[in-house]
Amino acid sequence: MLLTIHFVSCKLMLAFLRDANTAQSVTDIFTRLCWRLGGKTFKKLFPLLLTDNGSEFTNPAAIEFDTLGNRRSRVFYCDPNSPYHKQTTNDKQ
């Protein structure tokens, strides 16, 4: 399984290999990113996350808050069957 993170403005996509398609695997990736980048840089790069409502995103609080309860991001979901809500670089004029 891959978790992909797409930065539209700079046309960059990151991909992270996961052993299982679980909410914990996604949370672990964001926790490691926050630790490696530092909280301030993480918040600057990931002020919000726009995602689908797949089972791997069923624990938004674990992604939004660190283990001490500090907010590090905000998770928002596209409407079901509406992938066009996630803007691509081709959509931006």
Stockholm file with secondary structure:
# STOCKHOLM 1.0

chainA/1-93         MLLTIHFVSCKLMLAFLRDANTAQSVTDIFTRLCWRLGGKTFKKLFPLLLTDNGSEFTNPAAIEFDTLGNRRSRVFYCDPNSPYHKQTTNDKQ
#=GR chainA/1-93 SS CEEEEEETTTTEEEEEECSSCCHHHHHHHHHHHHHHHCHHHHHHHCSCEEECCCGGGSCHHHHHBCTTSCBCCCEEECCTTCGGGSCCTTTCC
#=GC SS_cons        CEEEEEETTTTEEEEEECSSCCHHHHHHHHHHHHHHHCHHHHHHHCSCEEECCCGGGSCHHHHHBCTTSCBCCCEEECCTTCGGGSCCTTTCC
//
